[in-house]
């Protein structure tokens, strides 16, 4: 299996697990959205908390040129950590929400 297919499966498994965790307050749900080309993944939170509408992006991941780009990560543990535990090399993970000038100082790809 090539890396892209493997990465797609890993990302989908990790985000599906996150999406299954219920909120303990409000009428909130987590929804996993996967693009038809399978290279874009969004985990969003939506619903109501008291009288306030909630709709926001929790995780945004893209596969670009064979690397996993984490564009947004609102999880407590960190999706990059989950990816590494699942067997993804740190050299294949880009922390896209970090400014480019800081990426050389993190332990992941630039």
C-alpha positions as CSV (number, residue, x, y, z in Angstrom):
1,X,0.0,0.0,0.0
2,X,1.4,3.4,-0.9
3,X,1.9,6.1,1.7
4,X,-1.0,8.2,0.5
5,X,-3.5,5.4,0.9
6,X,-2.1,4.5,4.2
7,X,-2.2,8.1,5.4
8,X,-5.8,8.5,4.3
9,X,-6.8,5.4,6.3
10,X,-4.9,6.6,9.4
11,X,-6.3,10.1,9.2
12,X,-9.8,8.8,8.8
13,X,-9.5,6.4,11.7
14,X,-8.1,9.0,14.1
15,X,-10.7,11.6,13.2
16,X,-13.5,9.1,13.3
17,X,-12.5,8.3,16.8
18,X,-12.5,12.0,17.8
19,X,-15.9,12.4,16.1
20,X,-17.4,9.6,18.3
21,X,-16.5,11.3,21.6
22,X,-19.8,12.9,22.9
23,X,-19.9,16.4,24.3
24,X,-20.9,16.4,28.0
25,X,-22.6,19.8,27.8
26,X,-24.9,21.6,25.4
27,X,-26.4,20.1,22.3
28,X,-23.1,19.9,20.4
29,X,-22.1,17.3,17.9
30,X,-18.9,16.6,16.1
31,X,-19.0,16.0,12.3
32,X,-16.3,14.5,10.1
33,X,-16.2,15.9,6.5
34,X,-14.0,14.1,4.0
35,X,-13.5,15.5,0.5
36,X,-14.3,13.3,-2.5
37,X,-10.7,13.2,-3.5
38,X,-9.9,12.0,0.1
39,X,-7.1,14.5,0.6
40,X,-9.0,17.0,2.7
41,X,-10.4,16.3,6.2
42,X,-12.4,18.6,8.5
43,X,-13.7,17.9,11.9
44,X,-16.3,20.5,12.9
45,X,-18.3,21.1,16.0
46,X,-21.8,22.3,15.6
47,X,-25.0,22.7,17.6
48,X,-26.2,24.8,20.5
49,X,-24.7,25.7,23.8
50,X,-27.4,27.4,25.9
51,X,-28.9,30.0,23.5
52,X,-25.7,30.4,21.4
53,X,-25.1,28.7,18.1
54,X,-21.8,26.9,17.8
55,X,-20.2,26.1,14.5
56,X,-16.4,25.8,14.2
57,X,-13.5,23.9,12.9
58,X,-11.8,21.6,15.4
59,X,-9.3,19.9,13.0
60,X,-8.4,20.7,9.4
61,X,-6.0,18.3,7.6
62,X,-4.8,18.1,4.0
63,X,-2.5,15.7,2.2
64,X,-0.3,17.8,-0.1
65,X,2.6,16.4,-2.2
66,X,2.7,13.3,-0.1
67,X,2.8,15.1,3.3
68,X,0.1,15.5,5.9
69,X,-0.5,19.2,6.5
70,X,-2.3,20.0,9.8
71,X,-3.9,23.3,9.1
72,X,-5.8,23.5,12.4
73,X,-5.7,21.4,15.5
74,X,-8.0,22.2,18.4
75,X,-7.6,18.9,20.1
76,X,-6.1,18.5,23.6
77,X,-3.5,15.8,22.8
78,X,-2.6,16.9,19.3
79,X,-3.3,15.2,16.0
80,X,0.4,15.2,15.1
81,X,1.1,13.0,18.2
82,X,-1.7,10.6,17.2
83,X,-0.3,10.4,13.6
84,X,3.2,9.5,14.9
85,X,1.7,6.9,17.2
86,X,-0.1,5.4,14.2
87,X,3.2,5.1,12.3
88,X,3.5,8.3,10.3
89,X,7.0,9.7,10.1
90,X,7.5,13.1,11.6
91,X,9.2,14.1,8.3
92,X,5.8,13.5,6.6
93,X,3.9,15.8,8.9
94,X,3.8,19.6,8.4
95,X,2.4,21.8,11.2
96,X,0.7,24.2,8.7
97,X,-0.7,26.5,11.4
98,X,2.9,27.4,12.5
99,X,4.4,30.3,10.7
100,X,6.9,29.1,8.0
101,X,9.8,30.8,9.8
102,X,9.2,28.8,12.9
103,X,8.8,25.4,11.3
104,X,12.6,24.7,11.2
105,X,12.5,24.7,15.0
106,X,9.8,22.1,15.5
107,X,10.4,18.4,15.2
108,X,8.2,18.0,12.1
109,X,8.7,18.7,8.4
110,X,8.9,22.1,7.0
